[in-house]
């Protein structure tokens, strides 16, 4: 699958082009773990837990960081075992 933004010649859309982003893997991991903590807490978002008002921002942060990971090209470097372009079947050795 190709990135439709790569065909645009407008500098305004550079951030959506392949190699147009830098990854921040520590931030992505932090947001994913926060999302897991938020969704598995048993405090119903009370003071001792994570407030449910943070859910939208955490979800959006995961989306932004995951998008940057894809657009940076770094994800292509770590794909293994023939899993590419939506092929979710793991190949056994």
C-alpha positions, -999 to +999 in steps of 0.1 A: +000+000+000+014+034-008+010+067+010-014+090-009+003+121+005+036+112-012+021+124-045+013+159-033+038+186-042+025+211-016+049+218+013+020+222+037+015+184+036+051+174+040+044+161+076+021+135+061+046+122+036+067+091+040+099+100+060+082+133+070+081+124+107+105+114+134+096+087+158+093+090+195+090+054+206+094+061+243+064+085+241+043+059+222+051+033+248+042+057+276+008+065+261+000+029+253+009+019+289-012+048+302-041+037+280-038+001+294-037+015+330-067+037+324-088+009+309-079-017+335-081+004+366-108-005+391-112+030+406-138+043+381-115+073+375-117+085+411-089+106+426-066+077+433-067+065+397-063+081+363-092+104+355-114+093+326-113+129+313-077+120+301-090+092+278-095+113+247-060+129+250-043+095+256-061+079+226-052+108+204-016+107+216-013+070+207-028+078+172-003+106+166+027+087+178+017+055+158+012+076+127+047+092+131+062+057+135+046+046+102+055+078+083+091+078+096+098+046+078+112+030+110+083+005+112+094-008+078+129-015+092+116-037+120+090-057+101+100-093+103+088-127+091+071-115+060+044-095+079+038-066+055+010-044+042-018-058+064-008-094+063-014-104+099-005-141+095+027-149+113+050-172+094+066-200+113+102-210+108 
